[in-house]
Amino acid sequence: MGINCIKSRNILGIGNLSPEEISFILDTAESLKDILDRPIKKVPPLRGKTVVHLFFEPSTRTRLSFELAAKRLSADTVSISAAASSVVKGESLIDTARNVEAMRPDVIVMRHSYSGAPHLLARHVNAAIINAGDGTNEHPSQALLDVFTVREHLGKIKGLKIAIIGDILHSRVAHSDIMAFSRMGAEVFVTGPATMLPPQAEVLGARVVMTIEEALEEADVIIALRIQKERQGESLIPSEREYARLFGISRDTVRLARPGALIMHPGPINRGIEMTPEIADGPYSVILDQVTNGVAIRMALLSLLLADTSRKSAEQ
């Protein structure tokens, strides 16, 4: 039996979503995606709603994707960056959020360098919170768009082998991807330099292997990750050239996977390090599809959260 809502009033992490809720979000995104191809890319379901984008870290794809998603659904949007906020004057995160909430937004989309920051916010404000990436913890909407992209191209998730390559330890995308794909019935393998592998990957639902050959063998999907230099206290690899030689995705390594295996990357790509240009731009790369699907997934999240809020308000 299907569901017609999501239980949580916030989207803080994949761990808060059941497989049925994930499927419902994907189905909703699929129904909304055609709006992006219309001559007039705007529909009215969120007219009168306000979405605040509170970003304390640099972002291009995620921030623009959330902003476009809100505008496509006719919501009013306000964007606040760390440099333009009172945080630079010493104001606390909670005080900033409370001041934002005093202006009565319906949703706050938040990215922060500290793990758990959106969870903290959710305990102190009444607006719905969407986690757009917190430290090294999670990036739930990225995982949802990754699962959506795979399902769109391969028609299923259950039974697939997903190989995630790179800086697993510091990647919030990897943490959310592992939970999302494994929760939907895929088998997830992760590998990278030993200094970039977390001890808890198995707990999240992945199998840790030490070589790229083992990770890519018969893989249906290859997800390469960016080296998270900004989150490393010191360099964890001898050199970028050494990383590219051992863990870079190239024509030779792709041959280890199933023919036609999907190539994915959350961006931005360090070409020639995480993958070669011929692979990033090759026929099996769905990296730009991920970007497009990011708007559809974020439209679905906003639509479901705000539609559910409107329904509850009407019932009270």
Summary of the structure (lengths in Angstrom):
residues: 316
radius of gyration: 19.4
end to end distance: 27.3
largest distance: 60.8
contacts: 1080
relative contact order: 0.15
helix: 45%
strand: 16%
